[in-house]
Amino acid sequence: RKRKRPSFNAFLFHSQSIFFLSKGSAPRTMSDVVVVDWGSHTWKIGFTKKGPVTFQAPAGAVRDGLISDWQAWRCGLRRVCAVLNVTPAEDSFLFCSSTELPENQRIQLEHTAYELGVRRCSVLVSPPLALCNTGNNTGLVIDIGHSTTTVSIVYNNTVLDHLTSVKLCGMEKVEINICELFRQKHSLDITIAEAASILQQHGKVAGSPKEFKELLRPGGSIPLIWRGVTQGFDVTEIILKSTEEIFLTMALGQLVHDVIARLFSSDFQKYSQVCGNVTICGGGSDLLGICDRFRYELRPWPKLRVAQQPEFQKGIFNVWAGAARVAQSPSFPSECRLISPPVLPSPDDVMTALPVSATPPAETTDTSTRVGSGSGSRPGSGP
């Protein structure tokens, strides 16, 4: 028997289905979680099973890991929902903060997220997440942020100490150094945005003095295409000298060694575990050669070993990727907190909080305020 040929309408439906399926992304499952790693300069966002994307942080929203401008942070969260096409009431959110949020900020975050429609969220600290991405729960995390570089000691997913006694420069200072060196060396005034673009395109850190010399040899440096014109000077030396300030306080190695030794003076096994896993994250970890440079600077302390970066992954996404791992764990749904609406004070609480002078006056018995159509009368209430 001959097989019946499909009709033209069936063929058209089949071709349209293939087109729309190929054009759209795979449908999300209920296990997908929106991970938001906010920073003072860049936000890393994305669904756990789709990978991260970045956008520039709202100006002033976050400073040193804490939310400094709630209006700007609210705008950032709106942009997250727009970029990822999120349905806030249906999707769970995992926020990553570089420092532990105070209780008042955590409450304010939940209230702000609830106003935007978010119903389930969790807030985790970044350093343990960066270690989670390298397969560890104990170690040392060097977070090269935009304004500062933070060093955290983590043991068993708990942050034991932030090395706040030393202020290390971040990428913002590197960009300022690039502007100053361009002015000194080539009499050119460039903006911070142009310095950031140059750093992103040509940024490389010398792993050792030998590599520094090799990069500066003829043919080893890179000509700069600046404002659409190839200039007759090289940017390699400027970038190398600008990034040196990150490592000028590499007494950091001695400081880290002393703090770890103090925390685990009686337990050599814990001491070795922390020293053996040094993880680098933050925007500055994207600079080529920075892991090699840290290995070179920490060579006087052979127990401080920089962990290998996961293949095909940038250091800037270490925290996001670690958070995605946590979000896909079986225990995460129970850890994701259900947000309740902000609790408004009751009228009795408001009356109790009022000072004596602000207590409303007692109701008068003057009938002139009750009869007729005056301000005190009610519809339908007449003499």
C-alpha positions as a printed NumPy array, in Angstrom:
array([[  0.   ,   0.   ,   0.   ],
       [  1.172,   3.464,  -0.821],
       [  1.923,   5.745,   2.128],
       [ -0.206,   8.853,   2.321],
       [  1.703,  12.01 ,   1.484],
       [  1.603,  14.682,   4.214],
       [ -0.489,  17.708,   3.423],
       [  1.02 ,  21.142,   2.784],
       [ -0.42 ,  22.478,   6.071],
       [  1.33 ,  19.739,   8.064],
       [  4.596,  20.509,   6.266],
       [  4.224,  24.234,   6.998],
       [  3.523,  23.582,  10.698],
       [  6.547,  21.271,  10.93 ],
       [  8.905,  23.807,   9.298],
       [  7.645,  26.648,  11.517],
       [  8.153,  24.522,  14.627],
       [ 11.745,  23.789,  13.628],
       [ 12.341,  27.491,  12.965],
       [ 11.026,  28.669,  16.326],
       [ 12.78 ,  25.911,  18.269],
       [ 16.089,  26.727,  16.596],
       [ 15.582,  30.45 ,  17.079],
       [ 14.608,  30.29 ,  20.762],
       [ 16.629,  28.882,  23.63 ],
       [ 15.9  ,  25.642,  25.406],
       [ 12.989,  25.861,  27.83 ],
       [ 13.973,  26.529,  31.418],
       [ 13.341,  23.932,  34.071],
       [ 12.183,  24.588,  37.592],
       [ 15.707,  23.832,  38.853],
       [ 17.126,  26.898,  37.084],
       [ 18.149,  29.66 ,  39.482],
       [ 19.072,  33.249,  38.663],
       [ 22.585,  33.878,  40.037],
       [ 23.553,  37.535,  40.566],
       [ 27.171,  38.285,  41.498],
       [ 27.152,  42.041,  42.043],
       [ 30.277,  44.161,  42.14 ],
       [ 31.094,  47.847,  42.274],
       [ 32.051,  47.849,  38.571],
       [ 30.552,  44.748,  36.9  ],
       [ 27.551,  42.515,  37.577],
       [ 27.809,  38.86 ,  36.536],
       [ 24.345,  37.356,  36.029],
       [ 22.745,  34.319,  34.449],
       [ 20.694,  31.15 ,  34.871],
       [ 22.641,  28.26 ,  36.357],
       [ 22.285,  26.096,  33.238],
       [ 22.874,  28.792,  30.625],
       [ 26.096,  30.494,  31.684],
       [ 26.827,  34.066,  32.776],
       [ 26.705,  37.424,  31.049],
       [ 27.994,  40.759,  32.321],
       [ 26.893,  44.366,  32.333],
       [ 28.303,  47.511,  33.883],
       [ 27.124,  48.069,  37.434],
       [ 24.774,  50.969,  38.177],
       [ 26.845,  53.907,  39.396],
       [ 27.204,  53.896,  43.17 ],
       [ 25.028,  50.837,  43.772],
       [ 27.711,  48.773,  45.532],
       [ 30.849,  49.887,  47.345],
       [ 33.298,  47.517,  49.051],
       [ 30.765,  44.684,  48.882],
       [ 27.954,  46.584,  50.626],
       [ 24.931,  48.174,  48.956],
       [ 25.439,  51.937,  49.181],
       [ 22.586,  53.221,  46.98 ],
       [ 19.318,  51.289,  47.113],
       [ 17.737,  53.191,  44.247],
       [ 20.666,  52.309,  41.965],
       [ 20.632,  48.693,  43.201],
       [ 16.9  ,  48.488,  42.422],
       [ 17.634,  49.697,  38.878],
       [ 20.317,  47.021,  38.573],
       [ 17.905,  44.267,  39.633],
       [ 15.329,  45.533,  37.123],
       [ 17.975,  45.293,  34.411],
       [ 18.801,  41.725,  35.49 ],
       [ 15.149,  40.755,  34.989],
       [ 15.039,  42.519,  31.604],
       [ 18.302,  41.034,  30.259],
       [ 17.476,  37.469,  31.302],
       [ 13.721,  37.723,  30.645],
       [ 13.057,  36.681,  34.233],
       [  9.657,  36.184,  35.804],
       [ 10.508,  37.3  ,  39.368],
       [  7.528,  35.607,  41.02 ],
       [  8.42 ,  32.206,  39.493],
       [ 12.246,  32.152,  39.553],
       [ 14.519,  31.814,  42.587],
       [ 17.421,  34.237,  43.027],
       [ 20.868,  33.651,  44.506],
       [ 22.757,  36.858,  45.341],
       [ 26.526,  36.846,  45.912],
       [ 28.076,  39.464,  48.202],
       [ 31.822,  39.84 ,  48.743],
       [ 31.241,  40.535,  52.458],
       [ 28.638,  39.422,  54.986],
       [ 25.649,  41.763,  54.797],
       [ 24.542,  43.328,  58.089],
       [ 21.081,  42.353,  59.27 ],
       [ 19.551,  45.712,  58.332],
       [ 20.906,  45.462,  54.771],
       [ 19.651,  41.893,  54.429],
       [ 16.156,  42.947,  55.503],
       [ 16.243,  45.951,  53.154],
       [ 17.402,  43.689,  50.295],
       [ 14.465,  41.324,  50.834],
       [ 11.995,  44.221,  50.976],
       [ 13.421,  45.778,  47.807],
       [ 13.389,  42.44 ,  45.96 ],
       [  9.811,  41.79 ,  47.105],
       [  8.708,  45.149,  45.691],
       [ 10.062,  44.038,  42.301],
       [  8.162,  40.734,  42.454],
       [ 10.873,  38.362,  43.774],
       [  9.447,  35.715,  46.121],
       [ 12.393,  33.365,  46.804],
       [ 16.02 ,  34.39 ,  47.292],
       [ 19.21 ,  33.561,  49.142],
       [ 22.319,  35.644,  49.878],
       [ 25.732,  33.938,  50.12 ],
       [ 29.241,  35.26 ,  50.718],
       [ 31.576,  35.193,  47.705],
       [ 34.92 ,  33.765,  48.976],
       [ 33.613,  30.233,  49.729],
       [ 31.845,  30.232,  46.344],
       [ 35.091,  31.027,  44.509],
       [ 36.742,  28.072,  46.259],
       [ 33.742,  25.851,  45.446],
       [ 34.387,  26.426,  41.741],
       [ 37.892,  24.975,  42.103],
       [ 36.555,  21.967,  44.018],
       [ 37.674,  23.103,  47.485],
       [ 36.02 ,  24.362,  50.653],
       [ 39.185,  25.544,  52.386],
       [ 41.785,  27.979,  51.148],
       [ 42.798,  31.563,  50.525],
       [ 40.785,  33.839,  48.184],
       [ 42.324,  36.942,  46.564],
       [ 39.504,  39.065,  45.132],
       [ 40.897,  41.79 ,  42.832],
       [ 37.983,  44.186,  42.675],
       [ 37.585,  47.586,  41.079],
       [ 38.409,  49.726,  44.115],
       [ 40.346,  47.359,  46.392],
       [ 41.802,  43.881,  46.567],
       [ 40.419,  41.747,  49.402],
       [ 42.155,  38.693,  50.847],
       [ 39.96 ,  36.199,  52.73 ],
       [ 40.883,  33.074,  54.69 ],
       [ 38.226,  30.362,  54.37 ],
       [ 38.014,  27.099,  56.276],
       [ 35.251,  24.558,  55.66 ],
       [ 33.132,  27.138,  53.764],
       [ 33.416,  29.659,  56.616],
       [ 35.256,  32.97 ,  56.263],
       [ 37.588,  33.175,  59.251],
       [ 39.31 ,  36.46 ,  58.498],
       [ 39.392,  39.324,  56.012],
       [ 42.85 ,  40.892,  55.794],
       [ 41.527,  44.413,  56.187],
       [ 44.699,  45.677,  57.853],
       [ 46.283,  46.168,  54.424],
       [ 44.689,  48.19 ,  51.629],
       [ 45.578,  46.745,  48.253],
       [ 44.772,  48.704,  45.131],
       [ 42.184,  47.49 ,  42.636],
       [ 41.688,  47.923,  38.914],
       [ 40.51 ,  51.514,  39.356],
       [ 43.992,  52.515,  40.504],
       [ 45.535,  50.621,  37.571],
       [ 43.377,  52.612,  35.13 ],
       [ 44.44 ,  55.886,  36.795],
       [ 48.083,  54.798,  36.474],
       [ 47.577,  54.162,  32.74 ],
       [ 46.189,  57.696,  32.285],
       [ 49.142,  59.231,  34.157],
       [ 51.739,  57.23 ,  32.215],
       [ 50.166,  58.187,  28.88 ],
       [ 50.343,  61.826,  29.949],
       [ 53.991,  61.552,  31.027],
       [ 55.277,  59.37 ,  28.206],
       [ 53.265,  60.566,  25.196],
       [ 51.652,  63.853,  26.345],
       [ 48.211,  62.386,  25.723],
       [ 45.191,  62.929,  27.929],
       [ 42.992,  59.828,  27.86 ],
       [ 39.853,  59.163,  29.849],
       [ 39.347,  56.465,  32.469],
       [ 36.952,  54.69 ,  30.078],
       [ 39.626,  54.622,  27.365],
       [ 42.18 ,  53.343,  29.87 ],
       [ 39.773,  50.539,  30.854],
       [ 39.276,  49.636,  27.18 ],
       [ 43.047,  49.535,  26.577],
       [ 43.491,  47.353,  29.64 ],
       [ 40.755,  44.982,  28.497],
       [ 42.191,  44.61 ,  24.988],
       [ 45.922,  44.499,  25.692],
       [ 46.199,  43.823,  29.439],
       [ 48.965,  41.404,  30.396],
       [ 50.926,  40.98 ,  33.597],
       [ 54.528,  39.828,  33.493],
       [ 54.965,  36.656,  35.484],
       [ 58.57 ,  37.467,  36.357],
       [ 61.255,  40.113,  35.626],
       [ 62.56 ,  37.871,  32.855],
       [ 59.177,  37.83 ,  31.143],
       [ 58.933,  41.603,  31.68 ],
       [ 62.125,  42.087,  29.657],
       [ 60.986,  39.67 ,  26.953],
       [ 57.717,  41.546,  26.521],
       [ 59.596,  44.829,  26.099],
       [ 62.018,  43.544,  23.495],
       [ 61.483,  44.756,  19.878],
       [ 58.535,  42.942,  18.406],
       [ 57.291,  41.776,  21.778],
       [ 55.063,  44.739,  22.464],
       [ 51.709,  45.662,  20.949],
       [ 50.973,  48.829,  18.912],
       [ 47.907,  50.692,  20.118],
       [ 44.888,  51.335,  17.912],
       [ 43.52 ,  54.363,  19.726],
       [ 40.514,  56.375,  18.543],
       [ 40.561,  54.538,  15.253],
       [ 44.198,  55.347,  14.403],
       [ 47.225,  53.072,  14.832],
       [ 49.641,  55.049,  16.956],
       [ 53.423,  54.9  ,  16.693],
       [ 53.933,  53.83 ,  20.289],
       [ 53.419,  50.624,  22.271],
       [ 51.169,  50.036,  25.245],
       [ 52.905,  46.991,  26.687],
       [ 55.337,  48.898,  28.89 ],
       [ 52.607,  51.232,  30.143],
       [ 50.319,  48.352,  31.104],
       [ 53.125,  46.388,  32.743],
       [ 54.182,  49.367,  34.846],
       [ 50.575,  50.259,  35.71 ],
       [ 49.801,  46.803,  37.062],
       [ 52.948,  46.699,  39.188],
       [ 51.153,  48.487,  42.025],
       [ 48.953,  45.442,  42.592],
       [ 52.061,  43.589,  43.711],
       [ 53.959,  46.387,  45.474],
       [ 52.507,  45.234,  48.781],
       [ 53.637,  41.682,  48.267],
       [ 54.68 ,  41.813,  51.832],
       [ 51.157,  40.465,  51.448],
       [ 52.784,  37.043,  51.197],
       [ 54.387,  37.483,  54.613],
       [ 51.172,  38.921,  56.047],
       [ 49.073,  36.014,  54.772],
       [ 51.61 ,  33.533,  56.068],
       [ 51.612,  35.144,  59.539],
       [ 47.799,  35.27 ,  59.799],
       [ 47.368,  31.643,  58.712],
       [ 50.089,  30.558,  61.12 ],
       [ 48.331,  32.425,  63.961],
       [ 44.922,  30.905,  63.18 ],
       [ 46.231,  27.336,  62.84 ],
       [ 49.357,  27.384,  64.983],
       [ 48.401,  24.114,  66.674],
       [ 47.043,  22.271,  63.63 ],
       [ 49.555,  21.762,  60.838],
       [ 47.044,  19.841,  58.673],
       [ 44.572,  22.757,  58.579],
       [ 47.451,  25.159,  57.962],
       [ 48.555,  23.135,  54.935],
       [ 44.997,  22.915,  53.564],
       [ 44.53 ,  26.703,  53.64 ],
       [ 47.952,  27.432,  52.148],
       [ 47.567,  24.84 ,  49.405],
       [ 44.514,  26.445,  47.752],
       [ 45.031,  30.076,  46.731],
       [ 42.201,  31.141,  44.397],
       [ 42.114,  34.422,  42.465],
       [ 38.815,  36.016,  41.445],
       [ 37.347,  39.43 ,  40.626],
       [ 37.706,  41.628,  37.553],
       [ 41.505,  41.81 ,  37.842],
       [ 41.806,  38.041,  37.536],
       [ 41.075,  38.434,  33.808],
       [ 44.531,  39.957,  33.206],
       [ 46.728,  37.536,  31.284],
       [ 49.56 ,  36.146,  33.354],
       [ 48.23 ,  37.25 ,  36.731],
       [ 48.204,  33.717,  38.191],
       [ 51.82 ,  33.23 ,  37.09 ],
       [ 52.715,  36.558,  38.671],
       [ 51.166,  35.574,  42.002],
       [ 53.069,  32.284,  41.883],
       [ 56.274,  34.248,  41.335],
       [ 55.56 ,  36.718,  44.147],
       [ 54.605,  33.982,  46.615],
       [ 57.661,  31.839,  45.89 ],
       [ 59.348,  32.663,  49.266],
       [ 56.428,  30.808,  50.88 ],
       [ 56.334,  27.507,  48.981],
       [ 53.286,  26.267,  50.883],
       [ 51.178,  29.088,  49.375],
       [ 50.157,  27.505,  46.069],
       [ 47.895,  29.169,  43.515],
       [ 45.142,  26.799,  42.34 ],
       [ 44.759,  26.052,  38.649],
       [ 41.951,  27.926,  36.925],
       [ 39.216,  25.609,  35.545],
       [ 39.687,  25.13 ,  31.815],
       [ 37.684,  27.331,  29.4  ],
       [ 36.643,  29.65 ,  32.227],
       [ 37.681,  33.182,  33.14 ],
       [ 38.649,  34.077,  36.695],
       [ 36.078,  36.865,  36.745],
       [ 33.364,  34.154,  36.733],
       [ 34.83 ,  32.062,  39.595],
       [ 32.273,  33.306,  42.123],
       [ 29.345,  33.022,  39.688],
       [ 30.307,  29.483,  38.668],
       [ 30.703,  28.411,  42.302],
       [ 27.277,  29.868,  43.101],
       [ 25.786,  27.986,  40.139],
       [ 27.187,  24.752,  41.566],
       [ 25.624,  25.467,  44.949],
       [ 22.288,  26.385,  43.338],
       [ 22.157,  23.012,  41.548],
       [ 22.791,  21.026,  44.732],
       [ 19.825,  18.985,  46.065],
       [ 19.779,  20.926,  49.349],
       [ 19.522,  24.404,  47.818],
       [ 15.71 ,  24.578,  47.387],
       [ 15.289,  24.199,  51.15 ],
       [ 17.972,  26.845,  51.791],
       [ 16.372,  29.368,  49.421],
       [ 14.359,  31.644,  51.655],
       [ 10.727,  32.486,  50.928],
       [ 10.402,  36.274,  51.173],
       [  7.471,  37.613,  53.148],
       [  5.969,  41.033,  52.44 ],
       [  7.331,  43.947,  54.487],
       [  5.638,  44.132,  57.88 ],
       [  3.872,  47.46 ,  58.291],
       [  3.34 ,  48.792,  61.823],
       [ -0.171,  48.454,  63.198],
       [ -2.192,  51.561,  64.132],
       [ -1.759,  50.703,  67.825],
       [  2.051,  50.617,  67.383],
       [  1.952,  53.972,  65.602],
       [ -0.112,  55.524,  68.416],
       [  2.258,  54.09 ,  71.019],
       [  5.265,  55.49 ,  69.16 ],
       [  3.795,  59.002,  68.969],
       [  5.049,  61.526,  71.533],
       [  2.568,  62.893,  74.049],
       [  2.36 ,  66.234,  72.238],
       [  1.464,  64.447,  68.98 ],
       [ -1.487,  62.529,  70.469],
       [ -4.659,  63.496,  68.563],
       [ -7.082,  65.64 ,  70.562],
       [-10.119,  64.031,  72.133],
       [-13.361,  64.165,  70.166],
       [-15.442,  67.226,  71.014],
       [-19.136,  67.171,  71.76 ],
       [-19.868,  70.272,  69.71 ],
       [-22.781,  69.336,  67.408],
       [-21.82 ,  71.968,  64.882],
       [-19.08 ,  69.695,  63.541],
       [-21.41 ,  66.737,  63.21 ],
       [-24.522,  68.138,  61.614],
       [-24.931,  69.203,  58.027],
       [-22.472,  68.903,  55.199],
       [-19.37 ,  70.128,  57.059],
       [-15.984,  68.406,  57.107],
       [-17.024,  66.264,  60.026],
       [-20.257,  64.912,  58.527],
       [-20.672,  61.571,  56.8  ],
       [-22.733,  60.915,  53.667],
       [-26.296,  60.374,  54.582],
       [-25.88 ,  61.599,  58.178],
       [-28.171,  64.554,  58.716],
       [-30.002,  66.136,  61.613]])
